Amino acid sequence: MEENAASGLREQQLRRKRIKKIKSTIVTGIVIWILTTSILTVTLFVKLLHMEDRLDELAKSVISVEQVMENQQEKSAASPKENAETLDTVKNGAEEDNLLKEGQTQKVYLTFDDGPSESTARILDILKEKNVKATFFVIGQEDGESKELYQRIVAEGHTLGMHSFSHKYNVIYESLEAFSEDMAHLQSYLAEVTGVTPEILRFPGGSSNQVSNTDMKEFIRFLKEKGITYYDWNVASGDATSHAYTPEELVQNVMNDVGRYETSIVLMHDSSAKSGTVEALAPMIDQLKEMGAELLPIDENTTPIQQIPADSVD
């Protein structure tokens, strides 16, 4: 009897242990599942927010550039006098001063806005392969990969320029204070990351954009006081518009206009969404070299192309 009782007690104890172990396994599994699900949810949410920000910035960039072009078309149609003054202006505001004259060597400056991005490394690889230096007007990206790309741009002899830190038009153009804070943030950040303090800038949307809530002349005066030179463009690849140009069409857009000027500053975009720009770059460079153009990075000797000439602003 005692042996049967002892045996029954042991079986009960073993059963309890098995049940306890099963319960523990189930609880642990549930906890792990909850934690994993929570982590995945948070990660996906953060990525979604980042994607929404980038899409918003891209949309604003497209809208801004299109508004600049539409504004120019309106100006061109207004009167014969205004037709002579286009977005393709140099520092004194006269396009004719920059028209190519016989015997002149053409200077072409390839510029890329909005990077760094997933396309930056490919752009840099092509430029290195073709032995060409370019200019990058960058925004603020604080991840490790972007920091390496800023450093590579400088290390490989390209010019590092400022575009804006946030690239949010409604923020940076809200007031002079907001603009100055954004620029100072980007300038100090790039200096910290690369050891180079940029002294050139491209306004998001250009100096004559129709998005700013503040008179652009206020920002121009501010930059002049700070010794910062801003550069617009007189040749656009077309990659900023909503039209889906093929790489061949992007090249042709550039070649159609470059032939007109002694100095051409070409607007392109460094964005993960601009794969066509990357594909167009090598053949574009080849054709520019074939026509005898000198491909250069922007420096202190570069003639500014400005939609609103700085000299016209007191």
C-alpha positions in Angstrom: 0.0 0.0 0.0 2.7 2.4 1.0 4.6 1.6 -2.2 1.5 2.3 -4.3 0.9 5.5 -2.5 4.5 6.6 -3.0 4.4 5.7 -6.6 1.1 7.6 -7.1 2.7 10.7 -5.4 5.7 10.6 -7.7 3.5 10.4 -10.7 1.5 13.4 -9.5 4.7 15.3 -8.9 6.0 14.4 -12.3 2.7 15.4 -13.9 2.8 18.7 -12.1 6.3 19.3 -13.4 5.3 18.5 -16.9 2.3 20.8 -16.7 4.4 23.5 -15.2 7.0 23.1 -17.9 4.4 23.2 -20.6 2.8 26.4 -19.1 6.3 28.0 -18.8 7.0 27.1 -22.5 3.7 28.5 -23.6 4.1 31.8 -21.6 7.7 32.2 -22.9 6.5 31.7 -26.4 3.8 34.2 -26.0 6.1 36.8 -24.5 8.7 36.2 -27.3 5.9 36.5 -29.9 4.6 39.7 -28.4 8.1 41.2 -28.2 8.9 40.2 -31.8 5.7 41.6 -33.1 6.2 44.8 -31.2 9.7 45.3 -32.5 8.6 44.6 -36.1 5.7 47.0 -35.7 7.8 49.8 -34.4 10.5 49.2 -37.1 7.9 49.2 -39.9 6.3 52.3 -38.4 9.6 54.2 -38.3 10.4 53.1 -41.9 6.9 54.2 -43.0 7.5 57.7 -41.4 10.8 58.0 -43.1 9.4 57.0 -46.4 6.5 59.5 -46.0 9.1 62.3 -45.2 11.1 61.4 -48.3 8.1 61.3 -50.5 6.9 64.6 -49.2 10.3 66.2 -49.8 10.4 64.7 -53.4 6.9 66.0 -54.1 7.8 69.5 -52.8 11.0 69.5 -54.9 9.0 68.5 -58.0 6.3 71.1 -57.4 8.9 73.8 -56.7 11.0 73.3 -59.8 7.8 73.0 -62.0 6.6 76.3 -60.5 9.9 77.9 -61.4 9.6 76.7 -65.0 5.9 77.7 -65.2 6.8 81.2 -63.8 9.5 81.5 -66.5 7.0 80.6 -69.2 4.6 83.3 -68.0 7.5 85.8 -68.0 8.5 84.8 -71.5 5.0 85.4 -72.8 4.6 88.7 -71.1 6.5 91.0 -73.4 9.5 91.1 -75.8 11.5 93.0 -73.2 11.0 90.4 -70.5 11.6 87.6 -73.0 15.3 88.6 -73.0 15.6 88.0 -69.3 15.1 84.3 -68.5 16.0 82.0 -65.7 19.3 81.4 -67.5 20.9 84.5 -66.0 24.4 85.2 -64.9 25.5 87.5 -62.1 24.5 90.7 -63.9 21.2 89.2 -65.0 21.9 89.2 -68.8 21.7 85.9 -70.6 23.4 87.3 -73.7 26.6 87.8 -71.7 26.9 84.0 -71.3 26.0 83.0 -74.9 28.7 81.0 -76.6 30.9 83.0 -78.9 33.1 81.5 -81.6 36.4 80.2 -80.4 35.3 80.0 -76.7 35.8 76.9 -74.6 32.6 75.8 -73.0 32.6 75.2 -69.3 30.1 72.7 -68.0 29.3 72.1 -64.3 27.4 68.9 -63.5 25.5 69.4 -60.2 23.4 67.0 -58.2 20.7 68.1 -55.6 19.1 66.3 -52.7 21.7 63.6 -51.9 23.1 61.6 -50.4 20.9 58.7 -51.4 21.0 55.1 -52.7 22.2 56.5 -56.0 25.2 58.5 -54.7 27.7 55.7 -54.7 26.8 54.8 -58.3 27.1 58.4 -59.4 30.5 58.7 -57.7 31.6 55.5 -59.4 30.7 56.8 -62.8 32.4 60.2 -62.2 35.5 58.4 -61.0 35.6 56.1 -64.0 35.2 59.1 -66.4 37.7 61.2 -64.4 35.2 64.0 -64.0 34.6 66.2 -60.9 31.1 67.5 -60.1 29.2 69.4 -57.4 26.8 68.0 -54.9 24.3 70.2 -53.2 23.4 68.0 -50.2 20.8 67.8 -47.5 21.2 66.6 -43.9 21.4 62.9 -43.4 22.7 61.6 -40.1 23.1 57.8 -40.7 26.5 56.2 -41.0 26.2 55.4 -44.7 25.4 59.0 -45.5 28.4 60.3 -43.5 30.6 58.0 -45.5 29.2 59.4 -48.7 29.8 63.0 -47.6 33.4 62.1 -46.9 33.8 60.3 -50.2 32.5 63.3 -52.1 35.2 65.4 -50.6 37.9 62.8 -50.7 37.4 62.2 -54.5 37.8 65.9 -55.3 34.1 66.9 -55.8 32.7 70.2 -54.5 30.4 69.9 -51.5 27.6 72.5 -51.4 24.6 73.1 -49.2 21.0 72.6 -50.3 19.2 72.6 -46.9 19.3 70.4 -43.9 15.6 69.5 -43.7 14.6 70.1 -47.3 11.1 71.0 -46.0 10.1 74.1 -47.9 7.4 75.1 -45.4 10.0 75.1 -42.7 13.1 76.7 -44.2 11.2 79.4 -46.1 8.9 80.3 -43.2 11.2 83.1 -42.1 14.8 84.4 -42.3 15.4 83.0 -38.8 14.3 79.5 -39.8 16.4 79.7 -43.0 19.5 80.8 -41.2 19.1 78.1 -38.5 18.7 75.4 -41.1 21.7 76.5 -43.1 23.9 76.9 -40.0 22.9 73.4 -38.9 23.8 71.9 -42.2 27.0 73.8 -42.6 28.3 72.9 -39.1 27.2 69.3 -39.5 29.1 68.9 -42.9 32.2 70.6 -41.4 32.1 68.1 -38.5 31.7 65.1 -40.8 34.1 66.0 -43.6 36.4 68.7 -42.2 35.3 71.0 -45.0 33.0 74.0 -44.4 30.8 74.6 -47.5 30.6 78.1 -48.7 28.2 77.6 -51.7 24.5 76.9 -51.6 21.6 76.1 -53.9 18.2 77.3 -52.8 15.6 74.4 -52.9 13.5 75.3 -55.9 16.0 78.0 -57.0 16.3 81.6 -56.0 13.2 82.6 -57.9 11.0 79.8 -56.5 7.3 80.6 -55.9 7.0 78.5 -52.7 8.8 80.7 -50.2 6.6 82.5 -47.6 9.3 85.1 -47.3 10.7 87.5 -49.9 13.7 85.6 -51.4 15.7 88.8 -51.4 15.9 88.6 -47.6 17.7 85.3 -47.9 20.0 86.6 -50.6 21.0 89.6 -48.4 21.7 87.2 -45.6 23.9 85.0 -47.8 25.8 88.0 -49.1 26.5 89.0 -45.5 27.7 85.5 -44.6 29.9 85.3 -47.7 27.9 82.4 -49.1 27.5 82.2 -52.9 24.3 80.6 -54.3 24.1 78.9 -57.6 21.0 78.2 -59.7 21.2 76.6 -63.1 20.7 77.4 -66.8 20.5 73.8 -68.1 18.1 71.3 -66.7 18.1 67.6 -67.4 14.4 67.4 -66.7 14.7 64.8 -63.9 12.9 67.1 -61.5 9.6 67.3 -63.4 6.8 64.8 -63.3 7.5 63.7 -66.8 9.1 60.3 -67.0 12.0 61.0 -69.3 14.1 58.1 -70.5 17.9 58.2 -69.9 18.4 59.1 -73.6 15.9 61.9 -73.3 17.6 63.3 -70.2 20.9 63.3 -72.1 19.3 65.1 -75.1 17.7 67.7 -72.8 21.1 68.6 -71.5 22.8 68.6 -74.9 20.1 70.7 -76.5 20.9 73.6 -74.1 24.6 73.2 -73.3 25.5 74.1 -76.8 24.1 77.6 -76.3 26.3 78.8 -73.4 29.9 79.5 -72.5 29.1 78.5 -68.9 26.5 75.8 -68.2 25.4 74.7 -64.8 23.4 71.5 -65.2 20.7 70.6 -62.8 20.3 66.9 -61.9 19.2 65.0 -58.9 20.8 62.5 -56.6 17.8 60.5 -55.4 17.0 56.8 -55.1 13.9 57.6 -57.3 16.1 59.0 -60.1 17.6 55.8 -61.6 17.3 57.4 -65.1 19.7 60.1 -64.1 22.3 57.5 -63.1 21.8 55.7 -66.4 22.1 58.9 -68.3 25.3 60.2 -66.6 28.0 58.2 -68.5 26.6 58.8 -72.0 26.0 62.5 -71.1 29.7 62.9 -70.0 30.9 61.1 -73.2 28.9 63.4 -75.4 30.0 66.5 -73.5 33.6 65.5 -73.9 33.1 64.8 -77.6 31.9 68.4 -78.1 35.1 69.7 -76.4 33.4 70.9 -73.2 35.5 71.3 -70.1 33.8 69.5 -67.2 34.5 71.2 -63.8 33.4 71.3 -60.2 32.1 74.6 -58.9 34.8 76.7 -57.2 35.6 80.3 -56.4 36.3 81.0 -60.1 32.9 79.7 -61.3 30.6 82.4 -62.8 27.4 82.2 -60.8 24.2 81.4 -62.6 21.5 83.1 -60.7 17.8 83.4 -61.4 17.7 86.5 -59.1 21.2 88.0 -59.5 22.8 88.7 -56.2 24.1 92.0 -57.6 20.6 93.2 -58.1 19.8 92.9 -54.4 21.0 95.7 -52.1 
